[in-house]
């Protein structure tokens, strides 16, 4: 057991180290407790004992196949330390994309969202069964679905997310360089996405990362944020330039607000002078407020074979942002076209679904519905 990692990070240390102050500590604000912690080492934050498992199978998978490869790229953006240059070629890009899709699914907020979806599904199911069988409402409400180990969901979605990188491989890369005196912050759920183009959509699936118009963001340091965007929809910065120098503080606030909305509880920042800024933002912006979640079900109807059929639906709507980034524009040719939601690469989505379905069934594929 001496080789077992007990303290397991859900935001890796190599990323947090990019937000350390010159004395190699970070500042962290716990918005749930409204508490500013004393400056501390990265090995003590955004981690829990046995967060994934007790045998380190997931921890080692992350180390060897996700964090290790991606860290070679991310460390280069540290404002404090020099690291060996690694070319941003196709392999290294895939390493970072894999890290992004896994990071979306490995945090406490990601787990709580999944468990919430499961609870909503079974609550709707039990209510429908109860109504069909004329059970009293008190009896219906007393029935709850319970997992033996909720962390099984976390382990499954963390591992499976490593195969999601092809879903965002078509997005364009762009680096946002902060030239203001307001630093980028990072949350305990740091990979965020927003769809400005589809912000007024009424379709259920418009918030998916596979839809056209998506933009994804990950702060890499207090002065650099990585942006991935749908190049068929947006133009960012100057033509044929892979970075934009952001000198408008309102743009920095928009990007930081995405982190504040995405947080489960914690915000990490480098400069202690920004403590009051972080505290005030957390008081104004609710945690986990990037998306509103909804669930519904249709009334049971006969399906023609003597059985009843009902459709259960779960969807989310993104928070409505009134003003978007000044350097990100929807292409002129799209502004007069009817806006509709569609998947950018349905063939890739289907291939991924078939692969995961086969993997879940021990190598035996089943039809994808």
C-alpha positions in Angstrom: 0.0 0.0 0.0 3.0 2.3 0.3 2.9 3.0 -3.4 -0.8 3.9 -3.4 -1.7 7.5 -4.1 -4.2 8.5 -1.5 -4.6 12.2 -2.2 -6.0 12.3 -5.8 -6.4 15.5 -7.7 -9.4 16.3 -9.9 -7.6 19.3 -11.3 -4.0 18.2 -11.9 -1.0 19.7 -10.2 0.8 20.5 -13.4 -2.0 22.9 -14.4 -2.4 24.4 -10.9 1.4 25.1 -10.8 0.9 27.6 -13.7 -1.2 29.7 -11.3 1.3 29.8 -8.4 2.8 33.1 -7.1 6.6 33.6 -7.2 6.8 31.8 -3.8 5.3 28.7 -5.4 2.0 28.9 -3.6 -1.5 29.5 -4.8 -4.5 31.4 -3.5 -7.8 29.6 -3.3 -11.2 30.9 -2.4 -13.8 28.5 -1.1 -17.1 30.1 -2.2 -19.3 27.5 -0.4 -17.8 28.5 2.9 -17.0 32.1 1.9 -13.4 31.4 3.0 -10.1 32.6 1.6 -7.5 30.0 2.4 -4.0 30.9 3.4 -1.5 30.6 0.5 -0.9 26.9 0.0 0.9 24.3 -2.1 -0.8 22.9 -5.1 -0.5 19.3 -3.7 -3.1 20.1 -1.0 -5.9 21.6 -3.1 -8.6 20.5 -5.6 -8.0 16.9 -4.4 -9.7 14.4 -2.2 -8.6 11.2 -0.5 -9.4 8.3 -2.9 -11.4 10.5 -5.1 -11.3 8.0 -7.9 -10.4 4.7 -6.4 -8.4 2.9 -3.7 -6.4 0.7 -6.1 -5.1 3.6 -8.2 -6.3 2.0 -11.5 -7.9 5.3 -12.6 -5.2 7.4 -11.1 -2.5 5.5 -13.0 -4.6 5.6 -16.2 -4.8 9.4 -15.9 -1.1 9.7 -15.1 0.1 7.5 -18.0 -2.4 8.3 -20.8 -3.9 11.7 -20.0 -2.0 14.0 -17.6 1.5 12.9 -18.4 1.3 13.6 -22.2 -0.7 16.8 -21.8 1.6 18.2 -19.1 4.5 18.5 -21.5 2.5 21.1 -23.4 0.7 22.9 -20.6 3.9 23.4 -18.5 5.3 25.6 -21.3 2.8 28.3 -20.4 4.0 28.7 -16.8 4.9 32.3 -16.1 7.6 31.2 -13.6 9.4 28.1 -14.8 11.1 27.2 -18.1 10.3 23.8 -19.5 11.7 22.0 -22.5 9.9 23.2 -25.7 7.5 20.6 -27.2 6.3 21.2 -30.7 2.5 21.7 -31.1 2.1 19.0 -33.7 -0.8 16.7 -34.3 0.2 14.3 -31.6 0.7 16.9 -28.9 -2.6 18.5 -29.9 -4.4 15.2 -29.5 -2.8 14.8 -26.1 -4.3 18.2 -25.1 -7.7 17.4 -26.6 -7.8 14.2 -24.7 -7.0 16.1 -21.5 -9.8 18.5 -22.2 -12.5 15.9 -22.7 -11.4 14.0 -19.7 -11.2 17.1 -17.5 -14.8 17.9 -18.4 -15.8 14.6 -16.9 -13.5 14.0 -13.9 -14.5 16.7 -11.4 -16.9 16.7 -8.4 -19.2 18.9 -10.5 -19.2 16.5 -13.4 -20.0 13.6 -11.0 -22.8 15.6 -9.3 -24.3 16.5 -12.7 -24.3 12.8 -13.7 -25.8 11.7 -10.5 -28.5 14.4 -10.7 -29.4 13.2 -14.2 -29.7 9.6 -12.9 -31.9 10.8 -10.0 -34.2 12.8 -12.3 -34.5 9.8 -14.7 -35.6 7.4 -12.0 -37.8 9.9 -10.2 -39.7 10.4 -13.4 -39.8 6.7 -14.1 -41.1 5.8 -10.6 -43.7 8.5 -10.6 -45.0 7.2 -14.0 -45.1 3.6 -12.8 -46.8 4.8 -9.6 -49.5 6.7 -11.4 -50.2 3.8 -13.8 -50.6 1.5 -10.8 -52.7 4.0 -8.7 -50.1 4.1 -5.9 -50.5 6.8 -3.3 -48.2 9.8 -3.9 -46.5 9.3 -0.5 -45.6 5.8 -1.6 -44.3 7.0 -5.0 -42.1 9.7 -3.4 -40.6 7.2 -0.9 -39.1 5.0 -3.7 -35.5 6.1 -4.5 -32.9 4.6 -6.8 -29.6 4.2 -5.1 -26.2 3.2 -6.5 -24.0 0.8 -4.5 -21.0 3.0 -5.3 -21.7 6.4 -7.0 -18.0 6.6 -7.8 -18.5 3.9 -10.4 -20.1 6.6 -12.5 -17.1 8.8 -12.0 -14.7 6.1 -12.9 -16.7 5.1 -16.0 -17.1 8.6 -17.4 -13.5 9.6 -16.7 -12.1 6.6 -18.6 -14.6 6.8 -21.5 -14.0 10.6 -21.9 -10.4 9.7 -23.0 -12.1 8.5 -26.2 -14.0 11.7 -26.8 -11.2 13.8 -28.2 -12.1 13.1 -31.9 -15.4 15.0 -31.1 -13.5 18.3 -30.9 -10.5 17.5 -33.2 -12.0 19.8 -35.9 -12.1 22.9 -33.7 -9.6 25.6 -34.4 -6.9 26.5 -31.8 -6.4 30.1 -30.6 -4.4 31.5 -27.7 -5.7 34.5 -25.7 -2.9 36.6 -24.3 -3.9 38.7 -21.3 -2.3 42.1 -21.4 -4.4 43.7 -18.7 -3.7 44.0 -15.0 -6.6 41.6 -14.2 -5.4 38.0 -14.2 -7.2 34.9 -15.5 -8.6 32.7 -12.7 -9.3 29.0 -12.8 -12.0 27.0 -11.1 -12.4 23.5 -9.8 -14.3 22.7 -13.1 -11.9 24.6 -15.5 -12.8 23.4 -19.0 -15.9 25.5 -20.0 -17.8 25.8 -23.2 -20.4 28.2 -24.5 -22.3 28.5 -27.8 -22.8 32.2 -28.6 -24.1 31.5 -32.1 -26.9 29.2 -30.8 -27.6 31.3 -27.7 -31.2 31.8 -28.7 -31.8 28.2 -29.8 -34.9 26.4 -28.5 -33.6 22.9 -29.6 -32.7 20.5 -26.8 -29.2 19.6 -27.9 -27.7 23.0 -28.7 -25.4 23.0 -25.7 -23.5 19.8 -26.7 -19.8 20.2 -27.6 -20.5 18.3 -30.8 -22.7 21.1 -32.1 -21.7 23.8 -34.5 -21.0 27.2 -32.9 -19.3 25.8 -29.8 -16.3 27.5 -28.2 -14.2 25.9 -25.4 -11.9 27.6 -23.0 -9.2 26.5 -20.6 -7.1 29.0 -18.6 -3.5 27.8 -18.9 -2.0 30.5 -16.7 -2.9 34.0 -15.4 -1.9 35.4 -18.8 -2.9 32.7 -21.3 -6.2 31.0 -22.1 -6.6 28.3 -24.7 -9.7 28.8 -26.9 -11.0 26.1 -29.3 -13.7 27.3 -31.7 -15.8 26.4 -34.6 -14.0 28.1 -37.5 -17.0 27.7 -39.8 -19.0 30.0 -37.5 -16.5 32.5 -35.9 -13.5 34.5 -36.8 -11.2 35.3 -34.0 -8.6 38.1 -33.9 -6.5 38.8 -36.9 -6.6 36.6 -40.0 -4.0 33.7 -40.1 -2.9 34.5 -36.5 -3.2 31.8 -33.8 -3.3 34.2 -30.9 -5.0 37.4 -29.8 -3.6 39.9 -27.4 -6.5 40.9 -25.1 -6.2 44.4 -23.8 -9.9 45.0 -22.9 -10.6 44.2 -19.3 -14.3 43.5 -20.1 -13.2 40.6 -22.2 -11.1 39.2 -19.3 -14.1 39.6 -17.1 -16.3 37.6 -19.5 -13.7 34.8 -19.6 -13.3 34.8 -15.8 -17.1 34.8 -15.4 -17.2 31.5 -17.2 -14.9 30.1 -14.6 -17.0 31.6 -11.8 -20.2 30.1 -13.2 -18.5 26.7 -13.8 -17.2 26.3 -10.3 -18.5 23.7 -7.8 -16.9 25.7 -5.0 -13.3 26.7 -5.5 -11.5 29.5 -7.5 -7.8 29.5 -7.8 -5.8 32.6 -8.5 -2.2 33.8 -8.5 -2.2 37.3 -7.1 -3.3 37.8 -3.5 -4.2 41.4 -4.5 -7.2 40.0 -6.5 -8.8 38.4 -3.4 -11.5 41.0 -3.1 -12.3 40.7 -6.8 -12.7 36.9 -6.5 -14.8 37.2 -3.3 -17.1 39.7 -4.9 -17.5 37.8 -8.1 -18.4 34.6 -6.1 -21.0 36.5 -4.2 -22.6 37.8 -7.4 -22.3 34.7 -9.6 -23.9 31.5 -8.4 -21.9 28.3 -8.5 -22.7 25.7 -11.2 -24.8 28.2 -13.1 -23.4 27.8 -16.6 -26.4 25.6 -17.5 -30.0 25.2 -16.2 -31.0 21.5 -16.2 -34.5 20.2 -17.1 -36.3 16.9 -17.3 -39.7 15.8 -18.5 -41.6 12.8 -19.8 -44.5 12.2 -22.1 -47.7 10.5 -21.0 -47.7 6.8 -21.7 -49.4 5.7 -24.9 -49.9 2.3 -26.5 -47.2 1.3 -28.9 -49.4 -1.0 -31.0 -48.2 -4.2 -29.3 -50.3 -3.9 -26.2 -47.6 -2.2 -24.2 -47.3 1.4 -23.0 -44.5 3.6 -24.2 -43.3 6.9 -22.7 -40.4 9.1 -23.6 -38.2 10.6 -21.0 -36.1 13.7 -21.8 -33.3 15.6 -20.1 -31.8 18.7 -21.5 -30.0 21.9 -20.4 -30.0 25.5 -21.4 -27.0 27.7 -21.1 -26.9 30.8 -19.1 -27.8 33.8 -21.2 -24.9 36.1 -21.6 -25.8 39.6 -22.9 -22.4 40.6 -24.2 -19.7 38.4 -25.8 -16.0 38.7 -26.5 -15.1 41.7 -28.6 -12.5 39.7 -30.6 -14.9 36.9 -31.5 -17.3 37.6 -34.3 -19.9 35.5 -36.1 -19.0 35.4 -39.8 -21.0 37.9 -41.9 -22.3 35.3 -44.3 -24.1 33.5 -41.4 -25.8 36.5 -39.9 -28.7 36.5 -42.3 -29.1 32.7 -42.4 -31.7 30.8 -40.4 -29.9 29.6 -37.2 -30.4 26.0 -36.4 -28.7 23.4 -34.3 -26.8 20.5 -35.9 -23.9 18.2 -35.2 -20.7 19.3 -36.9 -19.4 15.8 -37.7 -22.2 13.2 -37.2 -20.0 10.4 -38.6 -17.4 10.9 -35.9 -20.1 11.0 -33.2 -21.5 7.7 -34.5 -18.1 6.0 -34.7 -17.4 7.1 -31.1 -20.8 5.8 -29.9 -20.3 2.4 -31.6 -16.8 2.1 -30.1 -18.0 2.8 -26.6 -21.0 0.6 -27.0 -18.7 -2.3 -28.0 -16.3 -1.6 -25.2 -19.1 -1.6 -22.6 -20.4 -4.9 -23.9 -17.0 -6.7 -23.7 -16.2 -6.3 -27.4 -19.6 -7.3 -28.7 -21.3 -4.5 -30.6 -25.0 -3.7 -30.4 -27.1 -1.5 -32.6 -26.9 2.2 -31.8 -30.3 3.8 -31.4 
